[in-house]
Every structure is written in structure tokens, then in C-alpha cells.
Amino acid sequence: LSRCRSMIIDLTVPRIEDSAGGPTRTVVQLADALSKKNEAYVRLFSQSLRGSLALLPRESGVNCYIVDTRNRLAFELGLSGRRTLRSAHAQKCPQIIHSNGIWHLLNHWSAQAARRHAAPLVLQPHGMLEPWALRWRPNKKRLAMAAYQQRDLNSAALLVATAEQEALNLRRFGLRQPIAVIPNGIDHQV
């Protein structure tokens, strides 16, 4: 680590593909912005399906750990991402883990790592707990909620909502942690 960068911030997003849309773009741009701060050593963890175009940070200060996954099942299980997280954490533990999105197992592995290393978990659902989102594949979400998602949500030190309405819906969902309402800052010239 550089002497001037004392804080390690891990950002996790399940997909880093150019075609993945919203959270991918905002997380990559967040990684770029954080790396410009001399206090932060930023590590970005994600995965892409083999043959897809990955959207990578522009700043050289971002350390990318992108797992190139061969098939859809491996992607959904996020096992390669789990190994990558463990390997990076064995070398240097993060001070903050910022997990972007929920439901995906790569997000679960990062929440699990936060608990294991006693690092604060910042969890940003990106609208995935909105009422309309919960109605899409509800059986799968009920199963995930029982298996791991509720524990991951409850273990977050901070929730990030992109709008007041999302913050209200997080409260309606029963989450009591502090919520920071931070609109997505997007560079439209990307």
C-alpha cells in the first residue's frame, strides 16, 4: 500500500459488464472517485461472463479483481468471486466493505467477509427492495431471504438509498440502521 493511502475500501458489484446497466456504471465511477482521494486504497470485486465486455475504472489507483466466469451457473453461485475475496482479504483486510446490490451470492460473500473481519458493511440495495422489485421472482427472493439475505441486511452498519422514497421503503421493510440518501452521481460522458 502507498503510504498516503491508509484506508482500504472494498467495493463489490455482481456484474461489471458494459451491458449490465445502472449499478455497474455507478460503482465503477464511485471507484474512480474514491481512488482520487489519497486516503483511500480502492479494491473493486466483480465478475463477468466470459466473452463479455467489462466496464473498468479509468483511474489507475483502483485495483480490480474481476473474475471471468465460464458459465451462468458459476456466475450465479459466485464461487470464484468468493475465492478471490478470501485471497485478497488474506493479504490485506479492508476497513470498509461496500456491497452494491443484494440477492446475488457475490454480495452475500462480501457481507460474510465483513462479519468475519469485523469491517463495517455499507449495503446499497440499488432499488432491489422496492415493492415492484420484490414482486419479480418472489419465490426465489423468499428463499434467499430465509437462507442469507435477511442476515446480510441486518448486519449492515449503513444502508445507502439513492432517493428518499427508497429510504422510506427500506424502513417499511423493517431495516433500522442509519440510511444515507445519496443520489447516483453519473458522469454522462462515459
Secondary structure as UniProt FT lines:
FT   TURN            3..4
FT   STRAND          7..15
FT   HELIX           18..20
FT   HELIX           22..35
FT   TURN            38..39
FT   STRAND          40..49
FT   TURN            50..51
FT   TURN            60..61
FT   STRAND          62..69
FT   HELIX           72..77
FT   HELIX           79..91
FT   STRAND          96..100
FT   HELIX           105..117
FT   STRAND          121..124
FT   TURN            126..129
FT   HELIX           131..134
FT   HELIX           138..144
FT   HELIX           145..149
FT   HELIX           150..154
FT   STRAND          158..161
FT   HELIX           164..172
FT   TURN            173..174
FT   STRAND          179..181
FT   TURN            188..189
//
